[in-house]
Amino acid sequence: MSSSPKLDCILPGLDSSTGDHAEAAESLGFDGVWTPEVDRDAFMPLPVVADHTGEVELGTRIATAFTRSPMVLAQQAWDLQRVSDGRFVLGLGTQVKAHNERRFSVEWGQPTQRLREVVESVRHIWRYWQGEIEEFGYDGEFYSFSLMTTAFNPGSVEGGLPPVYLAAVNEGNVRLAGELADGVCVHPFCTPRYLEERMVPWLEESAEEHGRGLDDVTVSASPFVVTGTSEKQMTARREMARMRVAFYASTPAYKPVMQLHGWEDVGRRLWELSREGDWTAMAGLVDDEMLAEFAVEASPEDVADAVLDRWGGHVDRVALDVDEGFTGQEFWRDVVDGW
């Protein structure tokens, strides 16, 4: 792991402030700008980010892998690699069964193997466009591609193939990242202990099994941060973090994190309350001790030291959420300067 991780920011979705936010991130000294896929599309803001910056890396953190054909992912990433002059990173994740089937109406099953084929086929498409291979064709269990005529070949890009990062919490996807990804996006619902005791050993073992090393996989964390310039702001962000922890802890897919810390019973109760839609009661089950495992809380001038103290020795990159008031919050300069 890097002794001085890169510092990235996670922007809100596309709006009229996206360009200003991107310019602010670069001028402040952030190393990368990421966009998530929560309530808005992950790709849409990035052409604006690319147009308003010249040096920072930019990428999706993360885009859902199964809701788009690998050919569509390949095209979107290739265009962004071209317009950003080689600064784009494709971050992909599986999402969970319920959201794939009931929110996106796409098939679910064998998510780790399906994600492997997404990465393999996207890279195959890129390599053909880049002129690295002469024969076009990928034939997998879930995805097959056999047609690429000249009219639909966008040609090579100067930046080369974009790096691919994979979001991971559980063993299957962590090992997949160790096998073939350029990086792993650690979920916000993670603790330093879970990363060190579970994720890093899986990652390292898988990398070595496939002739790679841990240094071949960039580890990027995105911890919850509670900060503000007033107690009112701190309280609001603390309760927001508490609610997000409760939401993720109620999801069966993230049960291993709860199990490691001995909170399995709390997770089960949170799941029951989520089925009832009682979100207020859910937040009440996340006590301050549990919240402190997931969230870094510090005054603005101490955020950098607090985050580095918790995560600096574990990861290569740290991505911090910024909100719509980002450009007007001068304390971010203190964070970057203190990094």
Helices and strands as residue ranges (DSSP letters): E 6-10, H 18-28, E 32-35, H 46-51, E 57-60, E 63-64, H 70-83, E 88-93, H 97-98, I 99-103, H 111-130, E 138-139, E 144-145, G 150-152, E 164-168, H 171-180, E 183-186, H 192-194, I 195-199, H 200-209, G 214-216, E 218-221, E 224-226, H 231-249, G 252-254, H 255-260, H 264-276, H 279-284, H 288-294, E 295-297, G 300-302, H 303-311, E 317-321, G 326-328, H 331-337
